[in-house]
Amino acid sequence: MSSSVVVAIRYDPSSSTLRVTYVSGLVYDYRNVPETVYAEMKLATSKGAFFDDNIKGKYEFERVDDRAEI
């Protein structure tokens, strides 16, 4: 995954949680994200631009310990 903002994304379909790990090392969980949004983000050329356009400000989120599993 090549991005200047996002290092990794993971998705838990049982809870509809998208976990985003940023280059800064911070990790956030975004709640109630449809699996289709995750699939589209995986295919996006720019993960950061996709995030800004389709996730930021649209879903509840919380900062999590980067060692936590989803």
mmCIF file as Biopython writes it, N, C-alpha, C and O atoms, coordinates in Angstrom:
data_model
#
loop_
_atom_site.group_PDB
_atom_site.id
_atom_site.type_symbol
_atom_site.label_atom_id
_atom_site.label_alt_id
_atom_site.label_comp_id
_atom_site.label_asym_id
_atom_site.label_entity_id
_atom_site.label_seq_id
_atom_site.pdbx_PDB_ins_code
_atom_site.Cartn_x
_atom_site.Cartn_y
_atom_site.Cartn_z
_atom_site.occupancy
_atom_site.B_iso_or_equiv
_atom_site.auth_seq_id
_atom_site.auth_asym_id
_atom_site.pdbx_PDB_model_num
ATOM 1   N N  . MET A ? 1  ? 0.855   -1.179 0.000  1.0 0.0 1  A 1 
ATOM 2   C CA . MET A ? 1  ? 0.000   0.000  0.000  1.0 0.0 1  A 1 
ATOM 3   C C  . MET A ? 1  ? 0.890   1.226  0.000  1.0 0.0 1  A 1 
ATOM 4   O O  . MET A ? 1  ? 1.660   1.435  0.938  1.0 0.0 1  A 1 
ATOM 5   N N  . SER A ? 2  ? 0.796   2.023  -1.017 1.0 0.0 2  A 1 
ATOM 6   C CA . SER A ? 2  ? 1.602   3.222  -1.128 1.0 0.0 2  A 1 
ATOM 7   C C  . SER A ? 2  ? 0.760   4.446  -0.811 1.0 0.0 2  A 1 
ATOM 8   O O  . SER A ? 2  ? -0.200  4.746  -1.521 1.0 0.0 2  A 1 
ATOM 9   N N  . SER A ? 3  ? 1.117   5.153  0.252  1.0 0.0 3  A 1 
ATOM 10  C CA . SER A ? 3  ? 0.400   6.359  0.631  1.0 0.0 3  A 1 
ATOM 11  C C  . SER A ? 3  ? 1.321   7.232  1.473  1.0 0.0 3  A 1 
ATOM 12  O O  . SER A ? 3  ? 2.170   6.728  2.208  1.0 0.0 3  A 1 
ATOM 13  N N  . SER A ? 4  ? 1.146   8.530  1.360  1.0 0.0 4  A 1 
ATOM 14  C CA . SER A ? 4  ? 1.953   9.432  2.179  1.0 0.0 4  A 1 
ATOM 15  C C  . SER A ? 4  ? 1.300   9.671  3.529  1.0 0.0 4  A 1 
ATOM 16  O O  . SER A ? 4  ? 1.895   10.316 4.393  1.0 0.0 4  A 1 
ATOM 17  N N  . VAL A ? 5  ? 0.093   9.166  3.728  1.0 0.0 5  A 1 
ATOM 18  C CA . VAL A ? 5  ? -0.646  9.392  4.973  1.0 0.0 5  A 1 
ATOM 19  C C  . VAL A ? 5  ? -0.991  8.082  5.673  1.0 0.0 5  A 1 
ATOM 20  O O  . VAL A ? 5  ? -0.834  7.970  6.889  1.0 0.0 5  A 1 
ATOM 21  N N  . VAL A ? 6  ? -1.456  7.097  4.923  1.0 0.0 6  A 1 
ATOM 22  C CA . VAL A ? 6  ? -1.955  5.837  5.477  1.0 0.0 6  A 1 
ATOM 23  C C  . VAL A ? 6  ? -0.928  4.730  5.261  1.0 0.0 6  A 1 
ATOM 24  O O  . VAL A ? 6  ? -0.459  4.511  4.144  1.0 0.0 6  A 1 
ATOM 25  N N  . VAL A ? 7  ? -0.584  4.032  6.349  1.0 0.0 7  A 1 
ATOM 26  C CA . VAL A ? 7  ? 0.355   2.923  6.273  1.0 0.0 7  A 1 
ATOM 27  C C  . VAL A ? 7  ? -0.377  1.610  6.018  1.0 0.0 7  A 1 
ATOM 28  O O  . VAL A ? 7  ? 0.071   0.783  5.224  1.0 0.0 7  A 1 
ATOM 29  N N  . ALA A ? 8  ? -1.519  1.424  6.709  1.0 0.0 8  A 1 
ATOM 30  C CA . ALA A ? 8  ? -2.242  0.156  6.591  1.0 0.0 8  A 1 
ATOM 31  C C  . ALA A ? 8  ? -3.712  0.361  6.915  1.0 0.0 8  A 1 
ATOM 32  O O  . ALA A ? 8  ? -4.092  1.262  7.663  1.0 0.0 8  A 1 
ATOM 33  N N  . ILE A ? 9  ? -4.533  -0.514 6.320  1.0 0.0 9  A 1 
ATOM 34  C CA . ILE A ? 9  ? -5.949  -0.557 6.669  1.0 0.0 9  A 1 
ATOM 35  C C  . ILE A ? 9  ? -6.328  -2.014 6.890  1.0 0.0 9  A 1 
ATOM 36  O O  . ILE A ? 9  ? -5.816  -2.918 6.230  1.0 0.0 9  A 1 
ATOM 37  N N  . ARG A ? 10 ? -7.243  -2.216 7.839  1.0 0.0 10 A 1 
ATOM 38  C CA . ARG A ? 10 ? -7.782  -3.548 8.118  1.0 0.0 10 A 1 
ATOM 39  C C  . ARG A ? 10 ? -9.273  -3.379 8.346  1.0 0.0 10 A 1 
ATOM 40  O O  . ARG A ? 10 ? -9.735  -2.304 8.727  1.0 0.0 10 A 1 
ATOM 41  N N  . TYR A ? 11 ? -10.017 -4.438 8.113  1.0 0.0 11 A 1 
ATOM 42  C CA . TYR A ? 11 ? -11.459 -4.359 8.257  1.0 0.0 11 A 1 
ATOM 43  C C  . TYR A ? 11 ? -11.973 -5.579 8.986  1.0 0.0 11 A 1 
ATOM 44  O O  . TYR A ? 11 ? -11.561 -6.705 8.705  1.0 0.0 11 A 1 
ATOM 45  N N  . ASP A ? 12 ? -12.884 -5.350 9.934  1.0 0.0 12 A 1 
ATOM 46  C CA . ASP A ? 12 ? -13.550 -6.436 10.652 1.0 0.0 12 A 1 
ATOM 47  C C  . ASP A ? 12 ? -15.013 -6.437 10.237 1.0 0.0 12 A 1 
ATOM 48  O O  . ASP A ? 12 ? -15.786 -5.592 10.690 1.0 0.0 12 A 1 
ATOM 49  N N  . PRO A ? 13 ? -15.403 -7.380 9.378  1.0 0.0 13 A 1 
ATOM 50  C CA . PRO A ? 13 ? -16.780 -7.387 8.895  1.0 0.0 13 A 1 
ATOM 51  C C  . PRO A ? 13 ? -17.816 -7.669 9.978  1.0 0.0 13 A 1 
ATOM 52  O O  . PRO A ? 13 ? -18.968 -7.253 9.847  1.0 0.0 13 A 1 
ATOM 53  N N  . SER A ? 14 ? -17.432 -8.364 11.041 1.0 0.0 14 A 1 
ATOM 54  C CA . SER A ? 14 ? -18.404 -8.679 12.098 1.0 0.0 14 A 1 
ATOM 55  C C  . SER A ? 14 ? -18.827 -7.441 12.873 1.0 0.0 14 A 1 
ATOM 56  O O  . SER A ? 14 ? -19.925 -7.407 13.428 1.0 0.0 14 A 1 
ATOM 57  N N  . SER A ? 15 ? -17.968 -6.419 12.919 1.0 0.0 15 A 1 
ATOM 58  C CA . SER A ? 15 ? -18.306 -5.181 13.633 1.0 0.0 15 A 1 
ATOM 59  C C  . SER A ? 15 ? -18.351 -3.966 12.709 1.0 0.0 15 A 1 
ATOM 60  O O  . SER A ? 15 ? -18.610 -2.849 13.157 1.0 0.0 15 A 1 
ATOM 61  N N  . SER A ? 16 ? -18.098 -4.188 11.420 1.0 0.0 16 A 1 
ATOM 62  C CA . SER A ? 16 ? -18.045 -3.092 10.429 1.0 0.0 16 A 1 
ATOM 63  C C  . SER A ? 16 ? -17.070 -1.997 10.856 1.0 0.0 16 A 1 
ATOM 64  O O  . SER A ? 16 ? -17.348 -0.805 10.731 1.0 0.0 16 A 1 
ATOM 65  N N  . THR A ? 17 ? -15.919 -2.441 11.363 1.0 0.0 17 A 1 
ATOM 66  C CA . THR A ? 17 ? -14.896 -1.520 11.845 1.0 0.0 17 A 1 
ATOM 67  C C  . THR A ? 17 ? -13.718 -1.470 10.881 1.0 0.0 17 A 1 
ATOM 68  O O  . THR A ? 17 ? -13.134 -2.494 10.525 1.0 0.0 17 A 1 
ATOM 69  N N  . LEU A ? 18 ? -13.391 -0.261 10.473 1.0 0.0 18 A 1 
ATOM 70  C CA . LEU A ? 18 ? -12.224 -0.027 9.634  1.0 0.0 18 A 1 
ATOM 71  C C  . LEU A ? 18 ? -11.118 0.516  10.519 1.0 0.0 18 A 1 
ATOM 72  O O  . LEU A ? 18 ? -11.293 1.547  11.168 1.0 0.0 18 A 1 
ATOM 73  N N  . ARG A ? 19 ? -9.988  -0.162 10.552 1.0 0.0 19 A 1 
ATOM 74  C CA . ARG A ? 19 ? -8.827  0.300  11.319 1.0 0.0 19 A 1 
ATOM 75  C C  . ARG A ? 19 ? -7.836  0.918  10.353 1.0 0.0 19 A 1 
ATOM 76  O O  . ARG A ? 19 ? -7.432  0.297  9.370  1.0 0.0 19 A 1 
ATOM 77  N N  . VAL A ? 20 ? -7.452  2.151  10.647 1.0 0.0 20 A 1 
ATOM 78  C CA . VAL A ? 20 ? -6.502  2.876  9.813  1.0 0.0 20 A 1 
ATOM 79  C C  . VAL A ? 20 ? -5.258  3.174  10.637 1.0 0.0 20 A 1 
ATOM 80  O O  . VAL A ? 20 ? -5.345  3.750  11.721 1.0 0.0 20 A 1 
ATOM 81  N N  . THR A ? 21 ? -4.100  2.779  10.115 1.0 0.0 21 A 1 
ATOM 82  C CA . THR A ? 21 ? -2.814  3.098  10.727 1.0 0.0 21 A 1 
ATOM 83  C C  . THR A ? 21 ? -2.156  4.160  9.867  1.0 0.0 21 A 1 
ATOM 84  O O  . THR A ? 21 ? -1.972  3.983  8.663  1.0 0.0 21 A 1 
ATOM 85  N N  . TYR A ? 22 ? -1.807  5.265  10.505 1.0 0.0 22 A 1 
ATOM 86  C CA . TYR A ? 22 ? -1.220  6.405  9.801  1.0 0.0 22 A 1 
ATOM 87  C C  . TYR A ? 22 ? 0.301   6.366  9.881  1.0 0.0 22 A 1 
ATOM 88  O O  . TYR A ? 22 ? 0.865   5.690  10.741 1.0 0.0 22 A 1 
ATOM 89  N N  . VAL A ? 23 ? 0.962   7.090  8.986  1.0 0.0 23 A 1 
ATOM 90  C CA . VAL A ? 23 ? 2.428   7.127  8.978  1.0 0.0 23 A 1 
ATOM 91  C C  . VAL A ? 23 ? 2.974   7.674  10.296 1.0 0.0 23 A 1 
ATOM 92  O O  . VAL A ? 23 ? 4.109   7.376  10.670 1.0 0.0 23 A 1 
ATOM 93  N N  . SER A ? 24 ? 2.182   8.460  10.990 1.0 0.0 24 A 1 
ATOM 94  C CA . SER A ? 24 ? 2.599   9.006  12.288 1.0 0.0 24 A 1 
ATOM 95  C C  . SER A ? 24 ? 2.671   7.934  13.368 1.0 0.0 24 A 1 
ATOM 96  O O  . SER A ? 24 ? 3.240   8.152  14.437 1.0 0.0 24 A 1 
ATOM 97  N N  . GLY A ? 25 ? 2.078   6.752  13.072 1.0 0.0 25 A 1 
ATOM 98  C CA . GLY A ? 25 ? 2.022   5.678  14.058 1.0 0.0 25 A 1 
ATOM 99  C C  . GLY A ? 25 ? 0.698   5.611  14.787 1.0 0.0 25 A 1 
ATOM 100 O O  . GLY A ? 25 ? 0.420   4.634  15.483 1.0 0.0 25 A 1 
ATOM 101 N N  . LEU A ? 26 ? -0.128  6.644  14.637 1.0 0.0 26 A 1 
ATOM 102 C CA . LEU A ? 26 ? -1.439  6.639  15.284 1.0 0.0 26 A 1 
ATOM 103 C C  . LEU A ? 26 ? -2.358  5.654  14.588 1.0 0.0 26 A 1 
ATOM 104 O O  . LEU A ? 26 ? -2.282  5.450  13.376 1.0 0.0 26 A 1 
ATOM 105 N N  . VAL A ? 27 ? -3.237  5.043  15.391 1.0 0.0 27 A 1 
ATOM 106 C CA . VAL A ? 27 ? -4.188  4.055  14.882 1.0 0.0 27 A 1 
ATOM 107 C C  . VAL A ? 27 ? -5.585  4.460  15.316 1.0 0.0 27 A 1 
ATOM 108 O O  . VAL A ? 27 ? -5.822  4.774  16.483 1.0 0.0 27 A 1 
ATOM 109 N N  . TYR A ? 28 ? -6.509  4.449  14.360 1.0 0.0 28 A 1 
ATOM 110 C CA . TYR A ? 28 ? -7.897  4.811  14.643 1.0 0.0 28 A 1 
ATOM 111 C C  . TYR A ? 28 ? -8.834  3.745  14.102 1.0 0.0 28 A 1 
ATOM 112 O O  . TYR A ? 28 ? -8.598  3.164  13.042 1.0 0.0 28 A 1 
ATOM 113 N N  . ASP A ? 29 ? -9.909  3.498  14.854 1.0 0.0 29 A 1 
ATOM 114 C CA . ASP A ? 29 ? -10.990 2.643  14.397 1.0 0.0 29 A 1 
ATOM 115 C C  . ASP A ? 29 ? -12.156 3.520  13.984 1.0 0.0 29 A 1 
ATOM 116 O O  . ASP A ? 29 ? -12.539 4.440  14.707 1.0 0.0 29 A 1 
ATOM 117 N N  . TYR A ? 30 ? -12.721 3.234  12.818 1.0 0.0 30 A 1 
ATOM 118 C CA . TYR A ? 30 ? -13.885 3.934  12.298 1.0 0.0 30 A 1 
ATOM 119 C C  . TYR A ? 30 ? -15.033 2.941  12.306 1.0 0.0 30 A 1 
ATOM 120 O O  . TYR A ? 30 ? -14.934 1.862  11.722 1.0 0.0 30 A 1 
ATOM 121 N N  . ARG A ? 31 ? -16.125 3.308  12.970 1.0 0.0 31 A 1 
ATOM 122 C CA . ARG A ? 31 ? -17.250 2.402  13.213 1.0 0.0 31 A 1 
ATOM 123 C C  . ARG A ? 31 ? -18.323 2.490  12.135 1.0 0.0 31 A 1 
ATOM 124 O O  . ARG A ? 31 ? -18.536 3.537  11.522 1.0 0.0 31 A 1 
ATOM 125 N N  . ASN A ? 32 ? -18.992 1.360  11.922 1.0 0.0 32 A 1 
ATOM 126 C CA . ASN A ? 32 ? -20.133 1.261  11.003 1.0 0.0 32 A 1 
ATOM 127 C C  . ASN A ? 32 ? -19.782 1.635  9.567  1.0 0.0 32 A 1 
ATOM 128 O O  . ASN A ? 32 ? -20.584 2.232  8.850  1.0 0.0 32 A 1 
ATOM 129 N N  . VAL A ? 33 ? -18.576 1.275  9.167  1.0 0.0 33 A 1 
ATOM 130 C CA . VAL A ? 33 ? -18.132 1.520  7.794  1.0 0.0 33 A 1 
ATOM 131 C C  . VAL A ? 33 ? -18.579 0.326  6.938  1.0 0.0 33 A 1 
ATOM 132 O O  . VAL A ? 33 ? -18.236 -0.814 7.253  1.0 0.0 33 A 1 
ATOM 133 N N  . PRO A ? 34 ? -19.332 0.568  5.869  1.0 0.0 34 A 1 
ATOM 134 C CA . PRO A ? 34 ? -19.734 -0.548 5.010  1.0 0.0 34 A 1 
ATOM 135 C C  . PRO A ? 34 ? -18.521 -1.240 4.386  1.0 0.0 34 A 1 
ATOM 136 O O  . PRO A ? 34 ? -17.516 -0.604 4.072  1.0 0.0 34 A 1 
ATOM 137 N N  . GLU A ? 35 ? -18.640 -2.530 4.219  1.0 0.0 35 A 1 
ATOM 138 C CA . GLU A ? 35 ? -17.526 -3.290 3.637  1.0 0.0 35 A 1 
ATOM 139 C C  . GLU A ? 35 ? -17.202 -2.812 2.223  1.0 0.0 35 A 1 
ATOM 140 O O  . GLU A ? 35 ? -16.057 -2.918 1.783  1.0 0.0 35 A 1 
ATOM 141 N N  . THR A ? 36 ? -18.187 -2.295 1.516  1.0 0.0 36 A 1 
ATOM 142 C CA . THR A ? 36 ? -17.943 -1.773 0.169  1.0 0.0 36 A 1 
ATOM 143 C C  . THR A ? 36 ? -17.003 -0.576 0.196  1.0 0.0 36 A 1 
ATOM 144 O O  . THR A ? 36 ? -16.201 -0.392 -0.720 1.0 0.0 36 A 1 
ATOM 145 N N  . VAL A ? 37 ? -17.099 0.239  1.244  1.0 0.0 37 A 1 
ATOM 146 C CA . VAL A ? 37 ? -16.201 1.398  1.380  1.0 0.0 37 A 1 
ATOM 147 C C  . VAL A ? 37 ? -14.767 0.904  1.602  1.0 0.0 37 A 1 
ATOM 148 O O  . VAL A ? 37 ? -13.822 1.434  1.018  1.0 0.0 37 A 1 
ATOM 149 N N  . TYR A ? 38 ? -14.620 -0.104 2.443  1.0 0.0 38 A 1 
ATOM 150 C CA . TYR A ? 38 ? -13.293 -0.697 2.662  1.0 0.0 38 A 1 
ATOM 151 C C  . TYR A ? 38 ? -12.726 -1.255 1.354  1.0 0.0 38 A 1 
ATOM 152 O O  . TYR A ? 38 ? -11.561 -1.025 1.029  1.0 0.0 38 A 1 
ATOM 153 N N  . ALA A ? 39 ? -13.550 -1.986 0.611  1.0 0.0 39 A 1 
ATOM 154 C CA . ALA A ? 39 ? -13.095 -2.577 -0.652 1.0 0.0 39 A 1 
ATOM 155 C C  . ALA A ? 39 ? -12.664 -1.488 -1.638 1.0 0.0 39 A 1 
ATOM 156 O O  . ALA A ? 39 ? -11.659 -1.637 -2.333 1.0 0.0 39 A 1 
ATOM 157 N N  . GLU A ? 40 ? -13.423 -0.401 -1.696 1.0 0.0 40 A 1 
ATOM 158 C CA . GLU A ? 40 ? -13.061 0.706  -2.580 1.0 0.0 40 A 1 
ATOM 159 C C  . GLU A ? 40 ? -11.770 1.381  -2.133 1.0 0.0 40 A 1 
ATOM 160 O O  . GLU A ? 40 ? -10.956 1.782  -2.964 1.0 0.0 40 A 1 
ATOM 161 N N  . MET A ? 41 ? -11.582 1.507  -0.817 1.0 0.0 41 A 1 
ATOM 162 C CA . MET A ? 41 ? -10.354 2.131  -0.311 1.0 0.0 41 A 1 
ATOM 163 C C  . MET A ? 41 ? -9.138  1.275  -0.651 1.0 0.0 41 A 1 
ATOM 164 O O  . MET A ? 41 ? -8.077  1.803  -0.983 1.0 0.0 41 A 1 
ATOM 165 N N  . LYS A ? 42 ? -9.293  -0.054 -0.568 1.0 0.0 42 A 1 
ATOM 166 C CA . LYS A ? 42 ? -8.180  -0.943 -0.913 1.0 0.0 42 A 1 
ATOM 167 C C  . LYS A ? 42 ? -7.735  -0.725 -2.352 1.0 0.0 42 A 1 
ATOM 168 O O  . LYS A ? 42 ? -6.549  -0.834 -2.660 1.0 0.0 42 A 1 
ATOM 169 N N  . LEU A ? 43 ? -8.680  -0.417 -3.234 1.0 0.0 43 A 1 
ATOM 170 C CA . LEU A ? 43 ? -8.369  -0.248 -4.650 1.0 0.0 43 A 1 
ATOM 171 C C  . LEU A ? 43 ? -7.957  1.174  -5.024 1.0 0.0 43 A 1 
ATOM 172 O O  . LEU A ? 43 ? -7.454  1.408  -6.123 1.0 0.0 43 A 1 
ATOM 173 N N  . ALA A ? 44 ? -8.167  2.114  -4.119 1.0 0.0 44 A 1 
ATOM 174 C CA . ALA A ? 44 ? -7.904  3.524  -4.422 1.0 0.0 44 A 1 
ATOM 175 C C  . ALA A ? 44 ? -6.419  3.771  -4.670 1.0 0.0 44 A 1 
ATOM 176 O O  . ALA A ? 44 ? -5.563  3.228  -3.972 1.0 0.0 44 A 1 
ATOM 177 N N  . THR A ? 45 ? -6.130  4.588  -5.660 1.0 0.0 45 A 1 
ATOM 178 C CA . THR A ? 45 ? -4.749  4.971  -5.968 1.0 0.0 45 A 1 
ATOM 179 C C  . THR A ? 45 ? -4.147  5.759  -4.820 1.0 0.0 45 A 1 
ATOM 180 O O  . THR A ? 45 ? -2.997  5.540  -4.442 1.0 0.0 45 A 1 
ATOM 181 N N  . SER A ? 46 ? -4.934  6.686  -4.263 1.0 0.0 46 A 1 
ATOM 182 C CA . SER A ? 46 ? -4.489  7.481  -3.118 1.0 0.0 46 A 1 
ATOM 183 C C  . SER A ? 46 ? -5.383  7.166  -1.925 1.0 0.0 46 A 1 
ATOM 184 O O  . SER A ? 46 ? -6.544  7.574  -1.878 1.0 0.0 46 A 1 
ATOM 185 N N  . LYS A ? 47 ? -4.832  6.443  -0.974 1.0 0.0 47 A 1 
ATOM 186 C CA . LYS A ? 47 ? -5.598  6.088  0.228  1.0 0.0 47 A 1 
ATOM 187 C C  . LYS A ? 47 ? -5.980  7.332  1.013  1.0 0.0 47 A 1 
ATOM 188 O O  . LYS A ? 47 ? -7.092  7.422  1.533  1.0 0.0 47 A 1 
ATOM 189 N N  . GLY A ? 48 ? -5.063  8.295  1.104  1.0 0.0 48 A 1 
ATOM 190 C CA . GLY A ? 48 ? -5.334  9.527  1.850  1.0 0.0 48 A 1 
ATOM 191 C C  . GLY A ? 48 ? -6.456  10.341 1.234  1.0 0.0 48 A 1 
ATOM 192 O O  . GLY A ? 48 ? -7.324  10.844 1.948  1.0 0.0 48 A 1 
ATOM 193 N N  . ALA A ? 49 ? -6.445  10.476 -0.090 1.0 0.0 49 A 1 
ATOM 194 C CA . ALA A ? 49 ? -7.508  11.225 -0.771 1.0 0.0 49 A 1 
ATOM 195 C C  . ALA A ? 49 ? -8.836  10.497 -0.637 1.0 0.0 49 A 1 
ATOM 196 O O  . ALA A ? 49 ? -9.870  11.128 -0.420 1.0 0.0 49 A 1 
ATOM 197 N N  . PHE A ? 50 ? -8.818  9.171  -0.762 1.0 0.0 50 A 1 
ATOM 198 C CA . PHE A ? 50 ? -10.045 8.402  -0.599 1.0 0.0 50 A 1 
ATOM 199 C C  . PHE A ? 50 ? -10.586 8.595  0.812  1.0 0.0 50 A 1 
ATOM 200 O O  . PHE A ? 50 ? -11.783 8.810  1.002  1.0 0.0 50 A 1 
ATOM 201 N N  . PHE A ? 51 ? -9.699  8.516  1.797  1.0 0.0 51 A 1 
ATOM 202 C CA . PHE A ? 51 ? -10.099 8.707  3.183  1.0 0.0 51 A 1 
ATOM 203 C C  . PHE A ? 51 ? -10.754 10.078 3.368  1.0 0.0 51 A 1 
ATOM 204 O O  . PHE A ? 51 ? -11.833 10.176 3.953  1.0 0.0 51 A 1 
ATOM 205 N N  . ASP A ? 52 ? -10.115 11.117 2.877  1.0 0.0 52 A 1 
ATOM 206 C CA . ASP A ? 52 ? -10.652 12.472 3.023  1.0 0.0 52 A 1 
ATOM 207 C C  . ASP A ? 52 ? -12.029 12.614 2.374  1.0 0.0 52 A 1 
ATOM 208 O O  . ASP A ? 52 ? -12.911 13.276 2.922  1.0 0.0 52 A 1 
ATOM 209 N N  . ASP A ? 53 ? -12.208 12.002 1.224  1.0 0.0 53 A 1 
ATOM 210 C CA . ASP A ? 53 ? -13.457 12.150 0.468  1.0 0.0 53 A 1 
ATOM 211 C C  . ASP A ? 53 ? -14.587 11.253 0.963  1.0 0.0 53 A 1 
ATOM 212 O O  . ASP A ? 53 ? -15.759 11.604 0.827  1.0 0.0 53 A 1 
ATOM 213 N N  . ASN A ? 54 ? -14.245 10.091 1.539  1.0 0.0 54 A 1 
ATOM 214 C CA . ASN A ? 54 ? -15.277 9.087  1.809  1.0 0.0 54 A 1 
ATOM 215 C C  . ASN A ? 54 ? -15.425 8.639  3.254  1.0 0.0 54 A 1 
ATOM 216 O O  . ASN A ? 54 ? -16.410 7.981  3.591  1.0 0.0 54 A 1 
ATOM 217 N N  . ILE A ? 55 ? -14.475 8.975  4.113  1.0 0.0 55 A 1 
ATOM 218 C CA . ILE A ? 55 ? -14.530 8.485  5.490  1.0 0.0 55 A 1 
ATOM 219 C C  . ILE A ? 55 ? -14.469 9.621  6.513  1.0 0.0 55 A 1 
ATOM 220 O O  . ILE A ? 55 ? -15.265 9.661  7.450  1.0 0.0 55 A 1 
ATOM 221 N N  . LYS A ? 56 ? -13.544 10.519 6.333  1.0 0.0 56 A 1 
ATOM 222 C CA . LYS A ? 56 ? -13.339 11.619 7.280  1.0 0.0 56 A 1 
ATOM 223 C C  . LYS A ? 56 ? -14.631 12.412 7.487  1.0 0.0 56 A 1 
ATOM 224 O O  . LYS A ? 56 ? -15.232 12.908 6.535  1.0 0.0 56 A 1 
ATOM 225 N N  . GLY A ? 57 ? -15.037 12.517 8.742  1.0 0.0 57 A 1 
ATOM 226 C CA . GLY A ? 57 ? -16.229 13.276 9.091  1.0 0.0 57 A 1 
ATOM 227 C C  . GLY A ? 57 ? -17.543 12.549 8.846  1.0 0.0 57 A 1 
ATOM 228 O O  . GLY A ? 57 ? -18.615 13.101 9.096  1.0 0.0 57 A 1 
ATOM 229 N N  . LYS A ? 58 ? -17.467 11.312 8.358  1.0 0.0 58 A 1 
ATOM 230 C CA . LYS A ? 58 ? -18.688 10.569 8.031  1.0 0.0 58 A 1 
ATOM 231 C C  . LYS A ? 58 ? -18.972 9.417  8.996  1.0 0.0 58 A 1 
ATOM 232 O O  . LYS A ? 58 ? -20.099 8.928  9.066  1.0 0.0 58 A 1 
ATOM 233 N N  . TYR A ? 59 ? -17.961 8.987  9.732  1.0 0.0 59 A 1 
ATOM 234 C CA . TYR A ? 59 ? -18.106 7.842  10.624 1.0 0.0 59 A 1 
ATOM 235 C C  . TYR A ? 59 ? -17.543 8.181  12.009 1.0 0.0 59 A 1 
ATOM 236 O O  . TYR A ? 59 ? -16.585 8.942  12.144 1.0 0.0 59 A 1 
ATOM 237 N N  . GLU A ? 60 ? -18.171 7.588  13.033 1.0 0.0 60 A 1 
ATOM 238 C CA . GLU A ? 60 ? -17.636 7.735  14.388 1.0 0.0 60 A 1 
ATOM 239 C C  . GLU A ? 60 ? -16.278 7.037  14.435 1.0 0.0 60 A 1 
ATOM 240 O O  . GLU A ? 60 ? -16.045 6.054  13.733 1.0 0.0 60 A 1 
ATOM 241 N N  . PHE A ? 61 ? -15.394 7.562  15.270 1.0 0.0 61 A 1 
ATOM 242 C CA . PHE A ? 61 ? -14.057 6.985  15.349 1.0 0.0 61 A 1 
ATOM 243 C C  . PHE A ? 61 ? -13.517 7.111  16.754 1.0 0.0 61 A 1 
ATOM 244 O O  . PHE A ? 61 ? -14.019 7.879  17.575 1.0 0.0 61 A 1 
ATOM 245 N N  . GLU A ? 62 ? -12.478 6.336  17.007 1.0 0.0 62 A 1 
ATOM 246 C CA . GLU A ? 62 ? -11.755 6.436  18.274 1.0 0.0 62 A 1 
ATOM 247 C C  . GLU A ? 62 ? -10.309 6.041  18.047 1.0 0.0 62 A 1 
ATOM 248 O O  . GLU A ? 62 ? -10.003 5.167  17.236 1.0 0.0 62 A 1 
ATOM 249 N N  . ARG A ? 63 ? -9.430  6.699  18.778 1.0 0.0 63 A 1 
ATOM 250 C CA . ARG A ? 63 ? -8.017  6.340  18.733 1.0 0.0 63 A 1 
ATOM 251 C C  . ARG A ? 63 ? -7.844  5.087  19.570 1.0 0.0 63 A 1 
ATOM 252 O O  . ARG A ? 63 ? -8.427  4.961  20.647 1.0 0.0 63 A 1 
ATOM 253 N N  . VAL A ? 64 ? -7.038  4.158  19.066 1.0 0.0 64 A 1 
ATOM 254 C CA . VAL A ? 64 ? -6.837  2.896  19.762 1.0 0.0 64 A 1 
ATOM 255 C C  . VAL A ? 64 ? -5.365  2.609  19.942 1.0 0.0 64 A 1 
ATOM 256 O O  . VAL A ? 64 ? -4.515  3.194  19.270 1.0 0.0 64 A 1 
ATOM 257 N N  . ASP A ? 65 ? -5.074  1.706  20.850 1.0 0.0 65 A 1 
ATOM 258 C CA . ASP A ? 65 ? -3.721  1.230  21.053 1.0 0.0 65 A 1 
ATOM 259 C C  . ASP A ? 65 ? -3.335  0.423  19.827 1.0 0.0 65 A 1 
ATOM 260 O O  . ASP A ? 65 ? -4.058  -0.498 19.450 1.0 0.0 65 A 1 
ATOM 261 N N  . ASP A ? 66 ? -2.233  0.739  19.204 1.0 0.0 66 A 1 
ATOM 262 C CA . ASP A ? 66 ? -1.857  0.091  17.958 1.0 0.0 66 A 1 
ATOM 263 C C  . ASP A ? 66 ? -1.555  -1.395 18.117 1.0 0.0 66 A 1 
ATOM 264 O O  . ASP A ? 66 ? -1.399  -2.105 17.124 1.0 0.0 66 A 1 
ATOM 265 N N  . ARG A ? 67 ? -1.472  -1.862 19.343 1.0 0.0 67 A 1 
ATOM 266 C CA . ARG A ? 67 ? -1.230  -3.291 19.557 1.0 0.0 67 A 1 
ATOM 267 C C  . ARG A ? 67 ? -2.535  -4.081 19.681 1.0 0.0 67 A 1 
ATOM 268 O O  . ARG A ? 67 ? -2.525  -5.312 19.713 1.0 0.0 67 A 1 
ATOM 269 N N  . ALA A ? 68 ? -3.655  -3.361 19.750 1.0 0.0 68 A 1 
ATOM 270 C CA . ALA A ? 68 ? -4.947  -4.032 19.885 1.0 0.0 68 A 1 
ATOM 271 C C  . ALA A ? 68 ? -5.330  -4.702 18.579 1.0 0.0 68 A 1 
ATOM 272 O O  . ALA A ? 68 ? -5.030  -4.194 17.499 1.0 0.0 68 A 1 
ATOM 273 N N  . GLU A ? 69 ? -5.974  -5.808 18.677 1.0 0.0 69 A 1 
ATOM 274 C CA . GLU A ? 69 ? -6.440  -6.568 17.501 1.0 0.0 69 A 1 
ATOM 275 C C  . GLU A ? 69 ? -7.898  -6.212 17.235 1.0 0.0 69 A 1 
ATOM 276 O O  . GLU A ? 69 ? -8.661  -5.930 18.159 1.0 0.0 69 A 1 
ATOM 277 N N  . ILE A ? 70 ? -8.267  -6.229 15.970 1.0 0.0 70 A 1 
ATOM 278 C CA . ILE A ? 70 ? -9.694  -6.099 15.649 1.0 0.0 70 A 1 
ATOM 279 C C  . ILE A ? 70 ? -10.169 -7.405 15.060 1.0 0.0 70 A 1 
ATOM 280 O O  . ILE A ? 70 ? -11.342 -7.535 14.711 1.0 0.0 70 A 1 
#
